[in-house]
Amino acid sequence: MPDELWSANEYKNIWLPYCQMKTAPMPIKVAATEREFLILEDGRRVIDGIASWWTSCHGYNHPHIVAAVTKQLQRMPHVMMGGLCHDQALKLTSRLAKILPGTLDRIFLADSGSVAVEVALKIAAQYWINQGQPNRKRFICFHNAYHGDTTGAMSVCDPVDSMHAHFKGFLLEQFPASIPKSPSEFEAFETFIESKRDIVAGVIIEPMSQMWGMQFQTADQLRKIYEISKRQNMLLIADEIATGFYRTGKMFAVNHADIVPDIMCLGKALTGGFLTLSAAAATAEVYRAFHSDNASHALMHGPTFMGNPLACAAANASLDLFESNPPDDSISERFASAAKNFRGKANVSFERPNEVVDVRSLGALLAIEFAETLPSRETRDFFLERGIWLRPIDNVLYVCPSLNMPLVSLEKILTAISDFLR
Ligand SMILES: *Cc1c(COP(=O)(O)O)cnc(C)c1O
């Protein structure tokens, strides 16, 4: 029945993401947004538990960002960055350099997260090319990883989820590993990457939290992966597109382990969720391999809408908000206690019982993992009926709210989850 609905109406020309449009439920139309609410076409106000794929860190339509973007819109909506530049981009890169760890102070602005990942991979490979090691073009990546949907980014994603077998010959072949946990696994990991030293440019990781299945690492695991990468003379790329800007409880997830990656990717919440913008930041040491009298040592990349002034204005305004009002630990603490509470609760009452196998939280992230894939339509409708927007990823139900969500809204989400688990 959804198929006829889909093709009979205004949806007949749109192609929606991650969606088998023959069988998927119709999307919910949003007419407006306000703070933590989605205002649906039929007038319902729904609490957004996902913050639009974790972008909307200050809530929607924050007046400070609206004002900054509006002002910039009237002055200059866009200008190319080839041969030109502008104050918003300069201001943003200098502010980011100040808050990024270590000497991550050379910042390439791109237009989306996936492109920042492409740029990071390219920087890493060219870092070695520029130093006479042209064979080091491949990457160590991790199972369960998500780094974006462009082909380079897809090649370093989880091999099963991003269907490497399906796209064989189309995607670059990389070296996926499991995130090591035990001493013997760390040893095996080091042996594995040591064997690839001559052909690998670097290791790419989502620090602290892999967003696709919300699998967390400990700070200790992350630090050890960093140390092994350094010992094996590989660049470490931290993809902080999801974790950056306090999502995991600290400004950046790498801050938990007190490490400085060689390259870091930012996106998503960078503009407070207003506009599309991303960044690939490199350390002074990485940048040194490009800074040369040889023209061929330059980084040859330049998305048309890179460093868009509106997006940079939004990002600068978002940083103002973090400066004047950094998120406190109230959501982190509430999620930690909720996780404790939910742990062990079992049996969702759809067609078949579905065990909760794990409940975990990290900063403003809460994930409830089930033994089996959750029925997406029923799960969505269960929460919508309670005025909440949540959407599972396969077998993981997760909450990823705006970082300033009022506790009343947060409690509504947690109560609904509690009902769901009953
Ligand atoms: C969303 C995401 C990306 C891709 O960003 P897009 O803006 O969707 O291209 C890459 N890496 C991580 C960790 C992400 O969460």
The ligand as an SDF file (V2000), in Angstrom:
LIG
                    3D

 15 15  0  0  0  0  0  0  0  0999 V2000
   27.6340   12.1380    8.9280 C   0  0  0  0  0  0  0  0  0  0  0  0
   29.0130   11.6320    8.9820 C   0  0  0  0  0  0  0  0  0  0  0  0
   29.8590   11.7110    7.8620 C   0  0  0  0  0  0  0  0  0  0  0  0
   29.4030   12.2320    6.5210 C   0  0  0  0  0  0  0  0  0  0  0  0
   28.9900   13.5590    6.5580 O   0  0  0  0  0  0  0  0  0  0  0  0
   28.0130   14.1200    5.4000 P   0  0  0  0  0  0  0  0  0  0  0  0
   27.8770   15.5660    5.7340 O   0  0  0  0  0  0  0  0  0  0  0  0
   26.7500   13.3540    5.5160 O   0  0  0  0  0  0  0  0  0  0  0  0
   28.6930   13.8910    4.1060 O   0  0  0  0  0  0  0  0  0  0  0  0
   31.1590   11.2560    8.0010 C   0  0  0  0  0  0  0  0  0  0  0  0
   31.5960   10.7550    9.1670 N   0  0  0  0  0  0  0  0  0  0  0  0
   30.8230   10.6690   10.2640 C   0  0  0  0  0  0  0  0  0  0  0  0
   31.3810   10.1180   11.5230 C   0  0  0  0  0  0  0  0  0  0  0  0
   29.4830   11.0930   10.2060 C   0  0  0  0  0  0  0  0  0  0  0  0
   28.6980   10.9890   11.2890 O   0  0  0  0  0  0  0  0  0  0  0  0
  1  2  1  0
  2  3  1  0
  2 14  2  0
  3  4  1  0
  3 10  2  0
  4  5  1  0
  5  6  1  0
  6  7  2  0
  6  8  1  0
  6  9  1  0
 10 11  1  0
 11 12  2  0
 12 13  1  0
 12 14  1  0
 14 15  1  0
M  END
$$$$
